[in-house]
Each structure stands twice: as C-alpha cells, then as structure tokens.
C-alpha cells in the first residue's frame, strides 16, 4: 500500500537538493499513522504533532488506506 506524506516546517527532510516536503511511502496493509511516523524515524512525540488524513484530523491509531494523503505538522501551542 502506498500513501503520500506531506511534511510541514521542522519535520521536512533536509537533502542536498533542498528540503523534502512530500514523499510517497510504501506501508504494509493495516498500518496506522503511528506505524508511519515510526517508519519515517520522526522522533517528535505524537502529542506534539497534528495528524491529518485526507483533510481531517486523525488519531495515531488511525488505519491508513491506499492513496491516503497524510499531513504531519508540529502542533502550535497557544501559551
């Protein structure tokens, strides 16, 4: 199964060609958002991120489907 991941702000990957903001990721069927984040090696706590799948916020245990559009962004504190 393949999903498209959009990385925002500090989660973008730095490459010699510049920041990588979008990538297609192959996952096993039944993978969750938490599995995806672990596979990407993102060390930010889940509580510190806004997780969006196909335009809607989703919990980390959300099961992903073929072709999903996932946006991962750091949560903004209103402190």
Backbone torsions as a table, in degrees:
resi	resn	phi	psi	omega
1	UNK	NA	143.1	-179.8
2	UNK	-124.4	135.7	174.3
3	UNK	-125.1	157.9	176.0
4	UNK	-104.2	128.6	-177.7
5	UNK	-112.5	130.9	175.5
6	UNK	-110.5	119.1	-179.5
7	UNK	-100.0	130.8	-176.0
8	UNK	-110.6	146.9	175.7
9	UNK	45.0	-119.4	-171.7
10	UNK	-69.4	-9.6	178.9
11	UNK	-85.1	-9.6	179.5
12	UNK	-62.1	146.2	178.8
13	UNK	-87.4	132.2	177.1
14	UNK	-89.0	125.9	178.5
15	UNK	-127.7	165.1	177.5
16	UNK	-58.6	-26.0	179.8
17	UNK	-85.6	-3.5	-178.0
18	UNK	119.5	-176.4	-177.3
19	UNK	-67.3	137.7	176.7
20	UNK	-98.0	115.1	-175.5
21	UNK	-102.7	-23.5	-174.9
22	UNK	-136.2	138.3	177.8
23	UNK	-151.6	149.3	172.2
24	UNK	-94.0	133.8	-175.7
25	UNK	-126.6	130.4	175.7
26	UNK	-90.4	131.3	-179.7
27	UNK	-131.9	160.3	173.4
28	UNK	-72.9	146.5	176.4
29	UNK	-56.7	137.4	-179.5
30	UNK	89.7	2.9	179.6
31	UNK	-68.8	147.9	179.0
32	UNK	-103.8	172.1	174.0
33	UNK	-58.4	-40.9	178.6
34	UNK	-60.6	-40.2	177.5
35	UNK	-62.0	-44.4	179.8
36	UNK	-59.7	-47.7	-178.5
37	UNK	-61.8	-40.4	177.3
38	UNK	-65.1	-44.8	179.2
39	UNK	-60.0	-34.3	179.8
40	UNK	-78.4	-10.7	179.6
41	UNK	74.2	23.8	178.7
42	UNK	-77.5	123.8	-174.8
43	UNK	-96.6	-5.1	178.4
44	UNK	-65.0	136.6	178.2
45	UNK	-60.0	144.4	179.8
46	UNK	-56.0	-34.1	-179.6
47	UNK	-65.9	-18.8	-178.3
48	UNK	-94.6	8.2	-177.8
49	UNK	-126.1	148.7	170.3
50	UNK	-96.5	123.3	-177.2
51	UNK	-108.5	121.7	-176.3
52	UNK	-127.9	128.9	177.0
53	UNK	-123.0	122.0	178.9
54	UNK	51.4	41.7	175.0
55	UNK	85.0	3.0	-179.3
56	UNK	-127.3	140.6	176.3
57	UNK	-63.0	147.7	-176.3
58	UNK	-143.3	150.1	176.3
59	UNK	-75.9	162.8	-177.6
60	UNK	-65.0	-20.7	179.5
61	UNK	-90.4	8.4	178.3
62	UNK	-62.5	128.5	179.3
63	UNK	-82.9	127.1	-177.5
64	UNK	-84.2	154.3	179.1
65	UNK	-125.1	158.3	176.9
66	UNK	-49.0	130.0	175.0
67	UNK	83.0	0.6	178.8
68	UNK	-58.8	147.2	173.8
69	UNK	-104.8	114.5	-176.0
70	UNK	-111.1	129.7	174.3
71	UNK	-114.7	126.9	177.2
72	UNK	-115.5	122.8	-179.2
73	UNK	-143.2	146.1	176.6
74	UNK	-64.3	139.1	176.5
75	UNK	-72.3	146.9	179.4
76	UNK	-103.3	126.3	179.4
77	UNK	-86.9	136.7	179.3
78	UNK	-91.1	15.0	-175.3
79	UNK	-53.2	NA	NA
